[in-house]
Amino acid sequence: MFQRETDAAGDIVINEADIENLKRSKGAIYSATSILVKHLGLDFSSVYKIFIARFGTYLDIEKAIKIGLLPDLERNKFVFIGNSFSGGG
């Protein structure tokens, strides 16, 4: 994207390494959620809510589903919760 189309101080440049990182991250997130759901003996259609925290609050749900980052579920099942850190420990 070009600076005139964003609030950024300069042009936004995406290179091949960025795309590779996105692909790995996408695969890891989707795989982890898929394994968790299957381990519980469920499938995505039986999930009531998916809570999206922290940096995920910047996600565009439609685009995240389109690239395979998130499962294609009813959009009202996705809930943004901001910072989910409880500070325990």
N, C-alpha and C positions, 0 to 999 in steps of 0.2 A: 504494500500500500504506500501511497505517496503522502508526504507530510501534509499536503493541502487537504487530504481526505481523512486525517486523524488529528488527535490532540497531541500527538508525539512531537518531540522537538526536531525529528528528522525522519527520513524515509524508513519504513520497516522492511527489512531485508530477511528473507527466509532462504537458507542455503540447504544443500543436500544433507548435511549433518543434522540440521534441525528436523528435517523430514524423517530421517532415520530414527532420531530420538522420539519423535511423536509416534512413529509406528511401534517402537518397542514399548513405550509407555502405554499406549492404547491396548496392545496385546496383553501386557501384564495386568492392567486394571480389569479388562474384560475376563481374562482367564481366572484371576483371583476370585472375582464375584461369581463366575460360573461354577468354579470348584466348590466354593462355600455353599451355594444354593444346592448343588447336587449332593454334597456331604450331608446336608440336612434333610435329604430325601424330597426336595421340592424342585420346582422349575420356576423360571422367571414369572410366569403368568400367575403364580400363587403368592408372589411377594406383594405385601400390602403397601409398603413405602420404601423408597430408597432415599436415604438422607445424604446430602452432598454438603461437605464441610469445606471450610477455609478457602483455598484457591479455586476450588470447584465452583464457588459462587459466581465466578466469572464465565462459566460455561454457558454456551447457547445450547439448550437441550436438543433442539432439532438438529443442529449441526453435529453434536456429539453422538447422536443416534445414527445419523447418516454415515459417519466415518467408522462406526462400529465400536465406539468407546463405551457407550451405554446400550443396554438392551432396548428394543423397540416395545415399550410399554405405554399404557395410558399416561399422558403427560402429568396428570394430577398425582401420580405416584412418586414423582420426584419432588423432594422438599429441600430447599436451601436452608442451612442452619448456621452459617457463619463459622466462628471459631468454636470447635467442639472440645477443646482442651479443658480438662477439669482441674488440672494443677495438682492432682494427687501424687502419691509416691512416697 
